[in-house]
Amino acid sequence: MRPAPTSFINVARVNFRKGRRGLLTQSYSRGPSEPPLLEQTVGEHFDSIVSRYGDRTAVVSRHQRTRLTYDGLDRKSNDLARGLLQRGVKRGDRVAVSLGNNIEYAIATYGLFKIGGILVPLNPGFNAQQVIAALAHLEASHLIIGTETHLPRKEPRSNIQLLRQLIPDLQGRKIESEAVPSLQKVIIVDNSQGRIDPSLLRPTVNYNIVLSEGSEPSSLPKQFLHPDEIVNIQFTSGTTSLPKAACLTHHSILNNGKSIGDRMLLTEQDTVCCPPPLFHCFGCILGYMATATHGSAIVFPTEAFDPYATLKAVQEEKCTALYGVPTMFIAELELLQSNRVPYTGFEHLRTGIAAGSSIPAELMRKLHKILNLTELTICYGMTETSPVSAMTTTDDPLEKRIDSVGKLLPHVEAKVVAPMDHTKTLPVGQRGELAVHGYLVMKEYWSAPDRTAEVMIADVDGKVWMHTGDEAEMDEDGYIKITGRIKDIIIKGGENIHPLEVENCIFGIEAVKEVSVVGLTDETYGEVVAAFVVKQDGTSVTADEVRKWVREKLSHHLGMLGVFHDLLTTGKSGHEANTEPSVPKYVFWVDNYPKTASGKIQKFKLKEEGIKLVKEGKGLQ
C-alpha cells in the first residue's frame, strides 16, 4: 500500500472533525515532503550561513571567556583545516576528538568537515583501553585530546597516563603506537590551567601551533566533497550492549540538524544553552548543527555538565532555549527550589529540547512553570538515525509532549512491526518494534557487516529499514509513543510489563527524585519487577509505601494472564496473593545510576547490580 501524500493527510485532519475518516489505521506514517532536502555538504551550507549571518555570534564558551561570530568561526576553522592538511589529514581519514564542550571542539568540527576528514567524537571519560580500542577499530590517523579530562562532579583527570599507554615513549621524536599502528599525530589542547606541562609530551603537537600553521590569507583549497560521503562516526550509547560505530554522512546530519531547528522555530535571534556533550549526537547535531543551520548562537556553560553554571549561562546570556536530559533538568530545578540560584533572568527562555529518555509528566509541568519552557520540544531518535526521527512541535498540546515523542520529521518514514515478524505492520495503538526509513539512516556500522545486517533490513520492495529495538505505538494521527526497549520489557507470568509505565507511576511519589525499573529473574514468575529509587534529600519513603502506591495507581494493569498464573501457582488471585504484575517485588535504595555519557541509564548494569543485591538478601524491605 502506497503511503498517503501530505495533502491527503491534511484533508484527513479535516475529516477527523467530520467523523474520523481518513486517519491512520495501520502503524505506518510518513513525515512532510516539504521543505526539500538540502543537497549540499556541511561546509557548503555553512558558507551560506556565514554569508548571511557573519557578524552574529555563533559560539560562546563561557568557561573560556571566548566567543566567536560566524565569520570568526569560519576563519578559525579554515585555519585549522589548512593546519590539519599540513599535518597529514586526508579526505576520509578518521580523526578522533576527545574534548569537552569548548571552543577548540567547535573549531575542529568545521575544520574537519570542510576537508573531508571524518570526525570521530570520543567520550573524554573513556579510559586508556577504551580509547585504544576505538582508535584501533577505526584505524584512526589523528587524535585531538586535552591534557585533562573534565567530568561532571569530579576533579580534573590528567591524561598523561592514558597517553603513555597509547604512546609508551612520550620522550620520543615521533608517534610510535604498537596498540594503534595507524596513528600518525596526536594534537594536544592544553586545558589544564597550568596543572600539566604539555612540553613533557614531546611527540605530540600543540593545537594552537596547528591553528597558527594554517593561518594564511588564502582561501581554503576546494576539496570536491560529496554530500553522501561519511563525515561523522558516532559511537552508540551502549545502554544495552557494547558501543558500535555508526557512520553518518554530510547529507544525513546536515538535514537532520536543519529539520530539528525548523521544528523548534529557531532563527538568528535565538541563543541556545547546550550543556549536553558535543561528543554525543545531542550536543553535536541537536545542538551545534541545529543552531548553525539557522544562524543561532550556541552557549557552552562548561566543558562538562554543571547545573549552576548552566543556569548562570541562561541568565547572563539571555538564552531563549535550553537543552537537557531529565537528570540535568532535575539538578537545575533543585538549585532553583533551594534558592541557591535566584529565580531571575529566565524570562527570555521559550523553547529547548528534552531528550535521552522519557520526560515524566510532573517534570514537564515544572519546566513549563518554573523555567518558562512553554515551547519545550521532545525529540526521539538514535545514533544510527543521525539521530532524530520524531519530534514534537512548539505548539503541540502539553499532553502530546508528555505522552508522545511527536510526529516524524520531513522525509522520514516509520512503521511499528511485530517484534517476531518484521513483515507485519501492526494496527494503530498496538505496541511493537519501531522501524525507520529515510535519508537519516546510517550507512553502516564501521567494519561490522554482521551487526549492520542485524538492524538494517530490507522489506519485500527492497526498501531498507532501521530496526530500532525500541518498543513503540502509533496513534491514528501519527503521534509516536515510545514505551521502552524491546529488551527491557519485563515478562512476569506471561504478562508484559512496561518499565516506563511503572517508572512514571513511582515518580509521582513526592519523596522520589529518580527511579529506574528493570526485570530480575524469578523461579516462579520468570521475571519480577525491581525498582531502583533515589530519594529526595530530607524525605523518607518505605519500600511498602512504594508498592502500595503502585498497587493503587496501576491496579488496572493486572491482566488476565497474570490472574490465571497466580491462580495456578498460588491458588489466589493477583490481589489476594499480593503479586500484581506491576508492583515491585524488590525496591533498592540508591544514590545514583550507571549512565552513558549522554545521561541514559544503563539498565543492563542495573540488572547485574540487582542480581547481586538479591543474593545478599536486599530489596525486600
Disulfide bonds with the S-S distance in Angstrom:
none
